[in-house]
Amino acid sequence: MDIKALAEYLGMGKSKIYALIRMKKIPASRIGRQYRFSRTVIDQWLNERLITKDRDSQMSLFKEGQHS
């Protein structure tokens, strides 16, 4: 994805994405003068930054859902 596609995907402005790049807070690849983003890597990045109220209760939900 390019900056425009990522901005639409994340629902934020391009200037915010450029700021995240400058702060090295978002995974980006630079090809020439343009930045590119992998949807898979961005999805992983988003999942690593999930904010949950109670992490332990969330983990128990996953364990309960794994009935064999």
C-alpha positions as CSV (number, residue, x, y, z in Angstrom):
1,M,0.0,0.0,0.0
2,D,1.1,3.6,-0.5
3,I,0.5,6.4,2.0
4,K,-2.9,7.3,0.6
5,A,-4.2,3.7,0.7
6,L,-2.8,3.3,4.3
7,A,-4.5,6.5,5.4
8,E,-7.8,5.2,4.1
9,Y,-7.3,1.8,5.6
10,L,-6.4,3.2,9.0
11,G,-8.9,6.1,8.9
12,M,-6.3,8.7,9.6
13,G,-4.6,11.6,7.8
14,K,-1.5,11.3,5.7
15,S,0.3,13.8,7.9
16,K,-0.3,11.6,11.0
17,I,1.2,8.6,9.1
18,Y,4.2,10.7,8.0
19,A,4.7,11.7,11.7
20,L,4.5,8.0,12.8
21,I,7.2,7.2,10.1
22,R,9.5,10.0,11.4
23,M,9.1,8.7,14.9
24,K,9.7,5.1,13.7
25,K,6.4,4.0,15.3
26,I,4.9,2.3,12.2
27,P,6.5,-0.4,10.0
28,A,7.3,1.1,6.6
29,S,9.5,0.3,3.6
30,R,11.1,3.0,1.5
31,I,11.4,2.4,-2.2
32,G,13.1,5.3,-3.8
33,R,11.3,8.4,-2.5
34,Q,8.1,6.6,-1.7
35,Y,7.0,4.7,1.4
36,R,5.2,1.4,1.0
37,F,3.3,-0.7,3.6
38,S,2.4,-4.4,3.7
39,R,-1.2,-5.0,4.8
40,T,-0.1,-8.1,6.6
41,V,2.6,-6.3,8.6
42,I,0.3,-3.4,9.3
43,D,-2.4,-5.8,10.6
44,Q,0.2,-7.5,12.9
45,W,1.4,-4.0,14.1
46,L,-2.2,-3.1,14.9
47,N,-2.8,-6.4,16.8
48,E,0.3,-5.9,18.9
49,R,-1.0,-2.5,20.0
50,L,-4.5,-3.6,21.1
51,I,-5.6,-2.0,24.3
52,T,-7.7,-4.2,26.5
53,K,-9.2,-3.5,29.9
54,D,-8.4,-6.9,31.4
55,R,-5.9,-9.0,29.5
56,D,-6.4,-12.1,31.7
57,S,-10.2,-12.2,31.0
58,Q,-9.5,-11.8,27.3
59,M,-7.1,-14.8,27.4
60,S,-9.6,-17.0,29.2
61,L,-12.1,-16.3,26.5
62,F,-9.8,-17.7,23.9
63,K,-9.1,-20.8,26.1
64,E,-12.8,-21.4,26.6
65,G,-13.5,-21.1,22.8
66,Q,-11.1,-24.0,22.0
67,H,-13.3,-26.9,22.8
68,S,-12.3,-30.1,21.0
